[in-house]
């Protein structure tokens, strides 16, 4: 079995959600996301590219970056500057305490296409740790 980092990268259409990892049924094997970034090649001035990683195919619909959704654990955004200042601003937020041991979904939360890069490390857990991660994806207070 390969022990190094795994990379997931690709493109999403506007407002698309895509499943990236399929549950293999072995809840003691997982992935810890260590890096997540997004960008867009077709942003107009003032537009924003927004991506979110989650353990569910549905997330809080009204929030762009829903931190109150226990299934969400990584957020990234890139904004093209203003007409007077054409700078690119970006930021990423990652909850390092989430281990993916079920499905992984990426959500494009913007009305523009989205490119993404995710780096994850394989992670082996005890059965108790695996169950805790399953619960954590449904209830944030554990």
N, CA, C and O atoms as a GROMACS GRO file, in nm:
protein
  568
    1UNK      N    1   0.084  -0.119   0.000
    1UNK     CA    2   0.000   0.000   0.000
    1UNK      C    3   0.088   0.124   0.000
    1UNK      O    4   0.186   0.131   0.073
    2UNK      N    5   0.053   0.220  -0.080
    2UNK     CA    6   0.126   0.344  -0.088
    2UNK      C    7   0.111   0.423   0.041
    2UNK      O    8   0.001   0.434   0.095
    3UNK      N    9   0.221   0.477   0.092
    3UNK     CA   10   0.218   0.543   0.221
    3UNK      C   11   0.227   0.695   0.212
    3UNK      O   12   0.206   0.762   0.313
    4UNK      N   13   0.257   0.750   0.097
    4UNK     CA   14   0.276   0.895   0.084
    4UNK      C   15   0.147   0.971   0.066
    4UNK      O   16   0.038   0.917   0.079
    5UNK      N   17   0.164   1.098   0.036
    5UNK     CA   18   0.049   1.188   0.019
    5UNK      C   19  -0.032   1.149  -0.105
    5UNK      O   20   0.021   1.100  -0.204
    6UNK      N   21  -0.161   1.174  -0.096
    6UNK     CA   22  -0.252   1.158  -0.208
    6UNK      C   23  -0.291   1.297  -0.256
    6UNK      O   24  -0.312   1.387  -0.175
    7UNK      N   25  -0.301   1.315  -0.385
    7UNK     CA   26  -0.347   1.443  -0.437
    7UNK      C   27  -0.475   1.420  -0.517
    7UNK      O   28  -0.489   1.322  -0.590
    8UNK      N   29  -0.566   1.512  -0.500
    8UNK     CA   30  -0.691   1.515  -0.576
    8UNK      C   31  -0.698   1.652  -0.640
    8UNK      O   32  -0.685   1.752  -0.571
    9UNK      N   33  -0.718   1.657  -0.770
    9UNK     CA   34  -0.728   1.786  -0.838
    9UNK      C   35  -0.821   1.774  -0.956
    9UNK      O   36  -0.842   1.666  -1.011
   10UNK      N   37  -0.877   1.888  -0.993
   10UNK     CA   38  -0.970   1.886  -1.104
   10UNK      C   39  -1.042   2.018  -1.120
   10UNK      O   40  -1.000   2.120  -1.066
   11UNK      N   41  -1.151   2.013  -1.195
   11UNK     CA   42  -1.231   2.131  -1.225
   11UNK      C   43  -1.377   2.103  -1.196
   11UNK      O   44  -1.424   1.990  -1.211
   12UNK      N   45  -1.448   2.206  -1.153
   12UNK     CA   46  -1.591   2.198  -1.130
   12UNK      C   47  -1.661   2.307  -1.211
   12UNK      O   48  -1.607   2.416  -1.229
   13UNK      N   49  -1.781   2.277  -1.257
   13UNK     CA   50  -1.865   2.380  -1.320
   13UNK      C   51  -1.927   2.464  -1.210
   13UNK      O   52  -1.922   2.428  -1.092
   14UNK      N   53  -1.985   2.577  -1.248
   14UNK     CA   54  -2.046   2.664  -1.148
   14UNK      C   55  -2.151   2.589  -1.067
   14UNK      O   56  -2.233   2.516  -1.121
   15UNK      N   57  -2.145   2.610  -0.935
   15UNK     CA   58  -2.239   2.551  -0.838
   15UNK      C   59  -2.244   2.398  -0.839
   15UNK      O   60  -2.343   2.340  -0.794
   16UNK      N   61  -2.141   2.333  -0.889
   16UNK     CA   62  -2.138   2.187  -0.895
   16UNK      C   63  -2.090   2.127  -0.764
   16UNK      O   64  -2.006   2.185  -0.695
   17UNK      N   65  -2.144   2.011  -0.730
   17UNK     CA   66  -2.097   1.929  -0.618
   17UNK      C   67  -2.050   1.797  -0.677
   17UNK      O   68  -2.118   1.739  -0.762
   18UNK      N   69  -1.933   1.750  -0.633
   18UNK     CA   70  -1.878   1.626  -0.686
   18UNK      C   71  -1.826   1.537  -0.574
   18UNK      O   72  -1.764   1.585  -0.479
   19UNK      N   73  -1.854   1.408  -0.586
   19UNK     CA   74  -1.800   1.312  -0.490
   19UNK      C   75  -1.658   1.275  -0.534
   19UNK      O   76  -1.635   1.234  -0.647
   20UNK      N   77  -1.562   1.290  -0.440
   20UNK     CA   78  -1.423   1.264  -0.471
   20UNK      C   79  -1.373   1.132  -0.415
   20UNK      O   80  -1.288   1.066  -0.475
   21UNK      N   81  -1.426   1.092  -0.300
   21UNK     CA   82  -1.385   0.967  -0.236
   21UNK      C   83  -1.511   0.888  -0.205
   21UNK      O   84  -1.609   0.943  -0.156
   22UNK      N   85  -1.508   0.759  -0.236
   22UNK     CA   86  -1.620   0.671  -0.211
   22UNK      C   87  -1.590   0.587  -0.087
   22UNK      O   88  -1.478   0.538  -0.070
   23UNK      N   89  -1.689   0.570   0.000
   23UNK     CA   90  -1.674   0.492   0.122
   23UNK      C   91  -1.641   0.347   0.087
   23UNK      O   92  -1.715   0.282   0.013
   24UNK      N   93  -1.529   0.297   0.142
   24UNK     CA   94  -1.490   0.158   0.116
   24UNK      C   95  -1.540   0.063   0.224
   24UNK      O   96  -1.516  -0.058   0.217
   25UNK      N   97  -1.610   0.116   0.324
   25UNK     CA   98  -1.667   0.032   0.429
   25UNK      C   99  -1.570   0.000   0.542
   25UNK      O  100  -1.610  -0.061   0.641
   26UNK      N  101  -1.445   0.040   0.530
   26UNK     CA  102  -1.345   0.014   0.635
   26UNK      C  103  -1.326   0.146   0.710
   26UNK      O  104  -1.247   0.230   0.669
   27UNK      N  105  -1.397   0.162   0.821
   27UNK     CA  106  -1.399   0.292   0.887
   27UNK      C  107  -1.273   0.320   0.970
   27UNK      O  108  -1.263   0.428   1.030
   28UNK      N  109  -1.179   0.227   0.975
   28UNK     CA  110  -1.052   0.255   1.045
   28UNK      C  111  -0.946   0.309   0.949
   28UNK      O  112  -0.839   0.351   0.994
   29UNK      N  113  -0.974   0.308   0.820
   29UNK     CA  114  -0.884   0.369   0.721
   29UNK      C  115  -0.941   0.504   0.681
   29UNK      O  116  -1.061   0.517   0.655
   30UNK      N  117  -0.855   0.604   0.677
   30UNK     CA  118  -0.905   0.736   0.641
   30UNK      C  119  -0.800   0.822   0.575
   30UNK      O  120  -0.687   0.778   0.550
   31UNK      N  121  -0.837   0.943   0.547
   31UNK     CA  122  -0.748   1.043   0.489
   31UNK      C  123  -0.758   1.170   0.574
   31UNK      O  124  -0.867   1.213   0.610
   32UNK      N  125  -0.642   1.229   0.604
   32UNK     CA  126  -0.638   1.359   0.672
   32UNK      C  127  -0.598   1.463   0.568
   32UNK      O  128  -0.487   1.457   0.514
   33UNK      N  129  -0.687   1.557   0.540
   33UNK     CA  130  -0.657   1.663   0.443
   33UNK      C  131  -0.558   1.759   0.508
   33UNK      O  132  -0.582   1.811   0.617
   34UNK      N  133  -0.446   1.782   0.439
   34UNK     CA  134  -0.344   1.873   0.491
   34UNK      C  135  -0.336   2.003   0.412
   34UNK      O  136  -0.277   2.100   0.459
   35UNK      N  137  -0.397   2.006   0.293
   35UNK     CA  138  -0.393   2.126   0.210
   35UNK      C  139  -0.512   2.126   0.117
   35UNK      O  140  -0.548   2.023   0.060
   36UNK      N  141  -0.573   2.243   0.101
   36UNK     CA  142  -0.687   2.259   0.011
   36UNK      C  143  -0.685   2.401  -0.043
   36UNK      O  144  -0.682   2.497   0.034
   37UNK      N  145  -0.686   2.414  -0.175
   37UNK     CA  146  -0.691   2.547  -0.236
   37UNK      C  147  -0.779   2.543  -0.360
   37UNK      O  148  -0.798   2.438  -0.422
   38UNK      N  149  -0.832   2.659  -0.394
   38UNK     CA  150  -0.915   2.674  -0.515
   38UNK      C  151  -0.870   2.797  -0.591
   38UNK      O  152  -0.810   2.888  -0.535
   39UNK      N  153  -0.900   2.797  -0.721
   39UNK     CA  154  -0.876   2.913  -0.805
   39UNK      C  155  -0.965   2.900  -0.927
   39UNK      O  156  -1.027   2.796  -0.950
   40UNK      N  157  -0.972   3.004  -1.004
   40UNK     CA  158  -1.052   3.001  -1.126
   40UNK      C  159  -0.975   3.071  -1.236
   40UNK      O  160  -0.906   3.170  -1.212
   41UNK      N  161  -0.988   3.020  -1.356
   41UNK     CA  162  -0.920   3.080  -1.470
   41UNK      C  163  -1.012   3.177  -1.546
   41UNK      O  164  -0.968   3.244  -1.640
   42UNK      N  165  -1.138   3.183  -1.505
   42UNK     CA  166  -1.230   3.271  -1.578
   42UNK      C  167  -1.299   3.372  -1.486
   42UNK      O  168  -1.414   3.410  -1.510
   43UNK      N  169  -1.230   3.416  -1.382
   43UNK     CA  170  -1.287   3.517  -1.294
   43UNK      C  171  -1.280   3.655  -1.357
   43UNK      O  172  -1.177   3.694  -1.412
   44UNK      N  173  -1.389   3.728  -1.349
   44UNK     CA  174  -1.388   3.868  -1.386
   44UNK      C  175  -1.348   3.950  -1.264
   44UNK      O  176  -1.351   3.899  -1.152
   45UNK      N  177  -1.310   4.072  -1.285
   45UNK     CA  178  -1.274   4.161  -1.175
   45UNK      C  179  -1.388   4.167  -1.075
   45UNK      O  180  -1.504   4.188  -1.112
   46UNK      N  181  -1.355   4.149  -0.949
   46UNK     CA  182  -1.455   4.153  -0.843
   46UNK      C  183  -1.526   4.023  -0.815
   46UNK      O  184  -1.601   4.014  -0.718
   47UNK      N  185  -1.505   3.919  -0.898
   47UNK     CA  186  -1.568   3.790  -0.876
   47UNK      C  187  -1.487   3.706  -0.777
   47UNK      O  188  -1.368   3.731  -0.755
   48UNK      N  189  -1.554   3.606  -0.720
   48UNK     CA  190  -1.493   3.520  -0.620
   48UNK      C  191  -1.516   3.374  -0.655
   48UNK      O  192  -1.625   3.336  -0.698
   49UNK      N  193  -1.413   3.293  -0.636
   49UNK     CA  194  -1.424   3.147  -0.646
   49UNK      C  195  -1.425   3.092  -0.505
   49UNK      O  196  -1.338   3.125  -0.425
   50UNK      N  197  -1.523   3.008  -0.473
   50UNK     CA  198  -1.539   2.958  -0.337
   50UNK      C  199  -1.558   2.807  -0.341
   50UNK      O  200  -1.643   2.757  -0.416
   51UNK      N  201  -1.480   2.734  -0.262
   51UNK     CA  202  -1.493   2.590  -0.253
   51UNK      C  203  -1.506   2.544  -0.110
   51UNK      O  204  -1.457   2.611  -0.018
   52UNK      N  205  -1.571   2.431  -0.090
   52UNK     CA  206  -1.591   2.376   0.044
   52UNK      C  207  -1.579   2.224   0.035
   52UNK      O  208  -1.634   2.163  -0.057
   53UNK      N  209  -1.507   2.163   0.129
   53UNK     CA  210  -1.499   2.017   0.139
   53UNK      C  211  -1.592   1.972   0.250
   53UNK      O  212  -1.599   2.033   0.356
   54UNK      N  213  -1.664   1.864   0.224
   54UNK     CA  214  -1.754   1.812   0.327
   54UNK      C  215  -1.767   1.661   0.317
   54UNK      O  216  -1.724   1.599   0.220
   55UNK      N  217  -1.828   1.606   0.420
   55UNK     CA  218  -1.853   1.462   0.426
   55UNK      C  219  -1.993   1.428   0.376
   55UNK      O  220  -2.037   1.314   0.385
   56UNK      N  221  -2.064   1.528   0.322
   56UNK     CA  222  -2.202   1.510   0.276
   56UNK      C  223  -2.219   1.577   0.140
   56UNK      O  224  -2.150   1.673   0.107
   57UNK      N  225  -2.313   1.525   0.063
   57UNK     CA  226  -2.340   1.586  -0.067
   57UNK      C  227  -2.432   1.707  -0.055
   57UNK      O  228  -2.450   1.780  -0.153
   58UNK      N  229  -2.490   1.730   0.061
   58UNK     CA  230  -2.570   1.849   0.083
   58UNK      C  231  -2.514   1.923   0.204
   58UNK      O  232  -2.480   1.862   0.305
   59UNK      N  233  -2.506   2.055   0.192
   59UNK     CA  234  -2.459   2.139   0.302
   59UNK      C  235  -2.554   2.255   0.320
   59UNK      O  236  -2.644   2.276   0.238
   60UNK      N  237  -2.535   2.331   0.426
   60UNK     CA  238  -2.622   2.446   0.454
   60UNK      C  239  -2.636   2.529   0.327
   60UNK      O  240  -2.538   2.586   0.281
   61UNK      N  241  -2.756   2.538   0.269
   61UNK     CA  242  -2.772   2.600   0.137
   61UNK      C  243  -2.754   2.751   0.132
   61UNK      O  244  -2.714   2.804   0.029
   62UNK      N  245  -2.782   2.821   0.240
   62UNK     CA  246  -2.779   2.966   0.233
   62UNK      C  247  -2.643   3.025   0.266
   62UNK      O  248  -2.618   3.142   0.237
   63UNK      N  249  -2.555   2.949   0.327
   63UNK     CA  250  -2.424   3.000   0.368
   63UNK      C  251  -2.320   2.966   0.262
   63UNK      O  252  -2.315   2.853   0.213
   64UNK      N  253  -2.236   3.063   0.228
   64UNK     CA  254  -2.129   3.036   0.131
   64UNK      C  255  -2.022   2.946   0.192
   64UNK      O  256  -1.975   2.852   0.128
   65UNK      N  257  -1.984   2.975   0.316
   65UNK     CA  258  -1.879   2.900   0.384
   65UNK      C  259  -1.933   2.854   0.520
   65UNK      O  260  -1.902   2.916   0.621
   66UNK      N  261  -2.013   2.748   0.523
   66UNK     CA  262  -2.087   2.712   0.643
   66UNK      C  263  -2.002   2.644   0.752
   66UNK      O  264  -1.982   2.522   0.748
   67UNK      N  265  -1.951   2.720   0.847
   67UNK     CA  266  -1.874   2.664   0.957
   67UNK      C  267  -1.966   2.595   1.058
   67UNK      O  268  -1.918   2.515   1.139
   68UNK      N  269  -2.094   2.624   1.055
   68UNK     CA  270  -2.187   2.562   1.149
   68UNK      C  271  -2.239   2.427   1.101
   68UNK      O  272  -2.318   2.364   1.171
   69UNK      N  273  -2.196   2.382   0.986
   69UNK     CA  274  -2.236   2.252   0.933
   69UNK      C  275  -2.130   2.150   0.973
   69UNK      O  276  -2.016   2.161   0.928
   70UNK      N  277  -2.162   2.050   1.058
   70UNK     CA  278  -2.061   1.957   1.106
   70UNK      C  279  -1.997   1.872   0.997
   70UNK      O  280  -1.889   1.817   1.018
   71UNK      N  281  -2.061   1.860   0.880
   71UNK     CA  282  -2.003   1.782   0.771
   71UNK      C  283  -1.893   1.858   0.698
   71UNK      O  284  -1.809   1.797   0.632
   72UNK      N  285  -1.892   1.991   0.710
   72UNK     CA  286  -1.791   2.074   0.642
   72UNK      C  287  -1.667   2.088   0.728
   72UNK      O  288  -1.676   2.109   0.848
   73UNK      N  289  -1.550   2.077   0.664
   73UNK     CA  290  -1.427   2.089   0.742
   73UNK      C  291  -1.316   2.164   0.670
   73UNK      O  292  -1.209   2.182   0.728
   74UNK      N  293  -1.337   2.210   0.548
   74UNK     CA  294  -1.235   2.287   0.477
   74UNK      C  295  -1.303   2.387   0.384
   74UNK      O  296  -1.402   2.355   0.319
   75UNK      N  297  -1.247   2.508   0.380
   75UNK     CA  298  -1.304   2.616   0.300
   75UNK      C  299  -1.190   2.690   0.230
   75UNK      O  300  -1.084   2.709   0.289
   76UNK      N  301  -1.211   2.731   0.108
   76UNK     CA  302  -1.110   2.807   0.034
   76UNK      C  303  -1.180   2.907  -0.057
   76UNK      O  304  -1.290   2.883  -0.106
   77UNK      N  305  -1.112   3.021  -0.078
   77UNK     CA  306  -1.172   3.126  -0.158
   77UNK      C  307  -1.062   3.203  -0.230
   77UNK      O  308  -0.952   3.222  -0.176
   78UNK      N  309  -1.092   3.248  -0.351
   78UNK     CA  310  -1.002   3.335  -0.426
   78UNK      C  311  -1.085   3.447  -0.486
   78UNK      O  312  -1.191   3.423  -0.545
   79UNK      N  313  -1.037   3.570  -0.472
   79UNK     CA  314  -1.107   3.687  -0.524
   79UNK      C  315  -1.016   3.764  -0.617
   79UNK      O  316  -0.899   3.787  -0.587
   80UNK      N  317  -1.070   3.804  -0.731
   80UNK     CA  318  -0.997   3.891  -0.823
   80UNK      C  319  -1.022   4.034  -0.777
   80UNK      O  320  -1.136   4.070  -0.747
   81UNK      N  321  -0.918   4.115  -0.771
   81UNK     CA  322  -0.925   4.252  -0.718
   81UNK      C  323  -1.023   4.342  -0.790
   81UNK      O  324  -1.115   4.296  -0.858
   82UNK      N  325  -1.004   4.470  -0.772
   82UNK     CA  326  -1.092   4.571  -0.830
   82UNK      C  327  -1.029   4.625  -0.959
   82UNK      O  328  -0.913   4.597  -0.986
   83UNK      N  329  -1.104   4.702  -1.037
   83UNK     CA  330  -1.046   4.757  -1.160
   83UNK      C  331  -0.922   4.845  -1.135
   83UNK      O  332  -0.834   4.853  -1.220
   84UNK      N  333  -0.916   4.909  -1.019
   84UNK     CA  334  -0.799   4.994  -0.991
   84UNK      C  335  -0.684   4.917  -0.930
   84UNK      O  336  -0.570   4.964  -0.931
   85UNK      N  337  -0.712   4.799  -0.875
   85UNK     CA  338  -0.608   4.721  -0.809
   85UNK      C  339  -0.628   4.574  -0.846
   85UNK      O  340  -0.699   4.502  -0.776
   86UNK      N  341  -0.566   4.531  -0.952
   86UNK     CA  342  -0.586   4.395  -1.003
   86UNK      C  343  -0.498   4.294  -0.928
   86UNK      O  344  -0.408   4.234  -0.986
   87UNK      N  345  -0.526   4.276  -0.802
   87UNK     CA  346  -0.453   4.177  -0.724
   87UNK      C  347  -0.543   4.058  -0.698
   87UNK      O  348  -0.666   4.069  -0.699
   88UNK      N  349  -0.480   3.945  -0.674
   88UNK     CA  350  -0.553   3.824  -0.644
   88UNK      C  351  -0.539   3.798  -0.495
   88UNK      O  352  -0.427   3.790  -0.442
   89UNK      N  353  -0.650   3.785  -0.427
   89UNK     CA  354  -0.651   3.752  -0.285
   89UNK      C  355  -0.707   3.613  -0.268
   89UNK      O  356  -0.806   3.577  -0.332
   90UNK      N  357  -0.644   3.534  -0.182
   90UNK     CA  358  -0.696   3.400  -0.156
   90UNK      C  359  -0.671   3.364  -0.011
   90UNK      O  360  -0.580   3.416   0.054
   91UNK      N  361  -0.754   3.274   0.038
   91UNK     CA  362  -0.732   3.220   0.172
   91UNK      C  363  -0.791   3.081   0.181
   91UNK      O  364  -0.882   3.046   0.105
   92UNK      N  365  -0.740   3.004   0.274
   92UNK     CA  366  -0.788   2.869   0.300
   92UNK      C  367  -0.805   2.851   0.449
   92UNK      O  368  -0.727   2.905   0.528
   93UNK      N  369  -0.905   2.776   0.489
   93UNK     CA  370  -0.926   2.738   0.628
   93UNK      C  371  -0.948   2.588   0.629
   93UNK      O  372  -1.021   2.534   0.546
   94UNK      N  373  -0.883   2.520   0.723
   94UNK     CA  374  -0.887   2.375   0.729
   94UNK      C  375  -0.898   2.331   0.874
   94UNK      O  376  -0.816   2.371   0.957
   95UNK      N  377  -0.998   2.251   0.905
   95UNK     CA  378  -1.012   2.192   1.038
   95UNK      C  379  -0.927   2.065   1.040
   95UNK      O  380  -0.966   1.966   0.978
   96UNK      N  381  -0.813   2.065   1.109
   96UNK     CA  382  -0.722   1.950   1.104
   96UNK      C  383  -0.770   1.830   1.183
   96UNK      O  384  -0.708   1.724   1.179
   97UNK      N  385  -0.881   1.845   1.254
   97UNK     CA  386  -0.928   1.737   1.340
   97UNK      C  387  -1.028   1.645   1.271
   97UNK      O  388  -1.086   1.558   1.336
   98UNK      N  389  -1.049   1.661   1.141
   98UNK     CA  390  -1.140   1.575   1.067
   98UNK      C  391  -1.061   1.471   0.987
   98UNK      O  392  -0.964   1.505   0.919
   99UNK      N  393  -1.102   1.347   0.996
   99UNK     CA  394  -1.046   1.239   0.916
   99UNK      C  395  -1.158   1.186   0.827
   99UNK      O  396  -1.268   1.157   0.874
  100UNK      N  397  -1.130   1.174   0.699
  100UNK     CA  398  -1.231   1.125   0.604
  100UNK      C  399  -1.228   0.973   0.607
  100UNK      O  400  -1.132   0.912   0.558
  101UNK      N  401  -1.330   0.912   0.662
  101UNK     CA  402  -1.339   0.766   0.658
  101UNK      C  403  -1.472   0.720   0.598
  101UNK      O  404  -1.512   0.604   0.612
  102UNK      N  405  -1.541   0.813   0.533
  102UNK     CA  406  -1.659   0.782   0.453
  102UNK      C  407  -1.640   0.849   0.318
  102UNK      O  408  -1.533   0.838   0.258
  103UNK      N  409  -1.743   0.918   0.271
  103UNK     CA  410  -1.734   0.988   0.144
  103UNK      C  411  -1.673   1.128   0.164
  103UNK      O  412  -1.678   1.184   0.273
  104UNK      N  413  -1.616   1.181   0.054
  104UNK     CA  414  -1.568   1.318   0.052
  104UNK      C  415  -1.630   1.387  -0.068
  104UNK      O  416  -1.630   1.334  -0.179
  105UNK      N  417  -1.684   1.506  -0.044
  105UNK     CA  418  -1.747   1.586  -0.150
  105UNK      C  419  -1.680   1.723  -0.156
  105UNK      O  420  -1.638   1.777  -0.054
  106UNK      N  421  -1.672   1.776  -0.276
  106UNK     CA  422  -1.630   1.915  -0.294
  106UNK      C  423  -1.748   1.991  -0.352
  106UNK      O  424  -1.817   1.944  -0.442
  107UNK      N  425  -1.769   2.112  -0.298
  107UNK     CA  426  -1.881   2.196  -0.340
  107UNK      C  427  -1.826   2.325  -0.398
  107UNK      O  428  -1.747   2.394  -0.334
  108UNK      N  429  -1.867   2.358  -0.519
  108UNK     CA  430  -1.836   2.487  -0.578
  108UNK      C  431  -1.949   2.580  -0.537
  108UNK      O  432  -2.062   2.564  -0.582
  109UNK      N  433  -1.919   2.678  -0.452
  109UNK     CA  434  -2.020   2.766  -0.397
  109UNK      C  435  -2.033   2.897  -0.474
  109UNK      O  436  -2.091   2.993  -0.423
  110UNK      N  437  -1.980   2.902  -0.595
  110UNK     CA  438  -1.981   3.027  -0.671
  110UNK      C  439  -2.040   3.006  -0.810
  110UNK      O  440  -2.057   2.893  -0.857
  111UNK      N  441  -2.072   3.117  -0.873
  111UNK     CA  442  -2.129   3.115  -1.007
  111UNK      C  443  -2.021   3.127  -1.113
  111UNK      O  444  -2.039   3.194  -1.214
  112UNK      N  445  -1.908   3.061  -1.090
  112UNK     CA  446  -1.798   3.058  -1.185
  112UNK      C  447  -1.736   2.918  -1.180
  112UNK      O  448  -1.760   2.844  -1.085
  113UNK      N  449  -1.660   2.882  -1.279
  113UNK     CA  450  -1.593   2.752  -1.274
  113UNK      C  451  -1.488   2.754  -1.162
  113UNK      O  452  -1.451   2.861  -1.114
  114UNK      N  453  -1.443   2.637  -1.122
  114UNK     CA  454  -1.352   2.627  -1.009
  114UNK      C  455  -1.249   2.519  -1.036
  114UNK      O  456  -1.283   2.408  -1.078
  115UNK      N  457  -1.124   2.550  -1.012
  115UNK     CA  458  -1.015   2.452  -1.014
  115UNK      C  459  -0.979   2.423  -0.868
  115UNK      O  460  -0.991   2.512  -0.784
  116UNK      N  461  -0.935   2.301  -0.838
  116UNK     CA  462  -0.902   2.270  -0.700
  116UNK      C  463  -0.782   2.176  -0.691
  116UNK      O  464  -0.752   2.101  -0.783
  117UNK      N  465  -0.715   2.184  -0.577
  117UNK     CA  466  -0.605   2.094  -0.543
  117UNK      C  467  -0.619   2.058  -0.396
  117UNK      O  468  -0.629   2.146  -0.310
  118UNK      N  469  -0.620   1.928  -0.368
  118UNK     CA  470  -0.632   1.877  -0.231
  118UNK      C  471  -0.516   1.781  -0.209
  118UNK      O  472  -0.489   1.695  -0.292
  119UNK      N  473  -0.449   1.796  -0.097
  119UNK     CA  474  -0.344   1.701  -0.057
  119UNK      C  475  -0.389   1.636   0.072
  119UNK      O  476  -0.428   1.704   0.167
  120UNK      N  477  -0.383   1.504   0.077
  120UNK     CA  478  -0.428   1.429   0.195
  120UNK      C  479  -0.329   1.318   0.226
  120UNK      O  480  -0.264   1.262   0.137
  121UNK      N  481  -0.318   1.287   0.354
  121UNK     CA  482  -0.231   1.179   0.402
  121UNK      C  483  -0.317   1.062   0.447
  121UNK      O  484  -0.419   1.082   0.513
  122UNK      N  485  -0.277   0.938   0.413
  122UNK     CA  486  -0.348   0.821   0.466
  122UNK      C  487  -0.338   0.820   0.618
  122UNK      O  488  -0.237   0.860   0.674
  123UNK      N  489  -0.442   0.773   0.684
  123UNK     CA  490  -0.447   0.775   0.829
  123UNK      C  491  -0.517   0.649   0.877
  123UNK      O  492  -0.629   0.619   0.833
  124UNK      N  493  -0.453   0.573   0.965
  124UNK     CA  494  -0.511   0.452   1.021
  124UNK      C  495  -0.554   0.478   1.164
  124UNK      O  496  -0.478   0.534   1.243
  125UNK      N  497  -0.675   0.438   1.197
  125UNK     CA  498  -0.732   0.464   1.329
  125UNK      C  499  -0.768   0.334   1.400
  125UNK      O  500  -0.782   0.229   1.337
  126UNK      N  501  -0.784   0.344   1.532
  126UNK     CA  502  -0.843   0.232   1.606
  126UNK      C  503  -0.992   0.231   1.575
  126UNK      O  504  -1.044   0.326   1.516
  127UNK      N  505  -1.061   0.125   1.615
  127UNK     CA  506  -1.206   0.121   1.592
  127UNK      C  507  -1.276   0.234   1.666
  127UNK      O  508  -1.370   0.293   1.612
  128UNK      N  509  -1.234   0.264   1.788
  128UNK     CA  510  -1.296   0.373   1.864
  128UNK      C  511  -1.276   0.507   1.794
  128UNK      O  512  -1.370   0.587   1.785
  129UNK      N  513  -1.155   0.534   1.745
  129UNK     CA  514  -1.128   0.658   1.673
  129UNK      C  515  -1.212   0.667   1.545
  129UNK      O  516  -1.264   0.773   1.511
  130UNK      N  517  -1.224   0.554   1.476
  130UNK     CA  518  -1.304   0.551   1.353
  130UNK      C  519  -1.450   0.584   1.379
  130UNK      O  520  -1.511   0.658   1.303
  131UNK      N  521  -1.506   0.527   1.486
  131UNK     CA  522  -1.645   0.555   1.521
  131UNK      C  523  -1.660   0.702   1.560
  131UNK      O  524  -1.758   0.766   1.522
  132UNK      N  525  -1.564   0.756   1.634
  132UNK     CA  526  -1.569   0.897   1.672
  132UNK      C  527  -1.571   0.988   1.549
  132UNK      O  528  -1.643   1.088   1.548
  133UNK      N  529  -1.493   0.956   1.447
  133UNK     CA  530  -1.493   1.037   1.325
  133UNK      C  531  -1.625   1.027   1.251
  133UNK      O  532  -1.671   1.125   1.192
  134UNK      N  533  -1.688   0.908   1.253
  134UNK     CA  534  -1.819   0.894   1.191
  134UNK      C  535  -1.922   0.982   1.261
  134UNK      O  536  -2.003   1.048   1.196
  135UNK      N  537  -1.917   0.984   1.394
  135UNK     CA  538  -2.010   1.067   1.472
  135UNK      C  539  -1.981   1.215   1.451
  135UNK      O  540  -2.073   1.296   1.437
  136UNK      N  541  -1.853   1.251   1.447
  136UNK     CA  542  -1.815   1.391   1.433
  136UNK      C  543  -1.867   1.452   1.303
  136UNK      O  544  -1.900   1.571   1.299
  137UNK      N  545  -1.874   1.374   1.198
  137UNK     CA  546  -1.927   1.424   1.070
  137UNK      C  547  -2.076   1.456   1.075
  137UNK      O  548  -2.129   1.524   0.988
  138UNK      N  549  -2.144   1.405   1.179
  138UNK     CA  550  -2.287   1.430   1.194
  138UNK      C  551  -2.316   1.527   1.308
  138UNK      O  552  -2.418   1.597   1.306
  139UNK      N  553  -2.227   1.530   1.408
  139UNK     CA  554  -2.249   1.613   1.527
  139UNK      C  555  -2.116   1.674   1.570
  139UNK      O  556  -2.026   1.600   1.611
  140UNK      N  557  -2.103   1.803   1.562
  140UNK     CA  558  -1.976   1.871   1.583
  140UNK      C  559  -1.929   1.873   1.728
  140UNK      O  560  -1.811   1.899   1.753
  141UNK      N  561  -2.014   1.848   1.824
  141UNK     CA  562  -1.978   1.868   1.963
  141UNK      C  563  -1.908   1.749   2.028
  141UNK      O  564  -1.911   1.737   2.150
  142UNK      N  565  -1.846   1.661   1.951
  142UNK     CA  566  -1.772   1.549   2.011
  142UNK      C  567  -1.623   1.574   2.002
  142UNK      O  568  -1.544   1.490   2.047
   0.00000   0.00000   0.00000
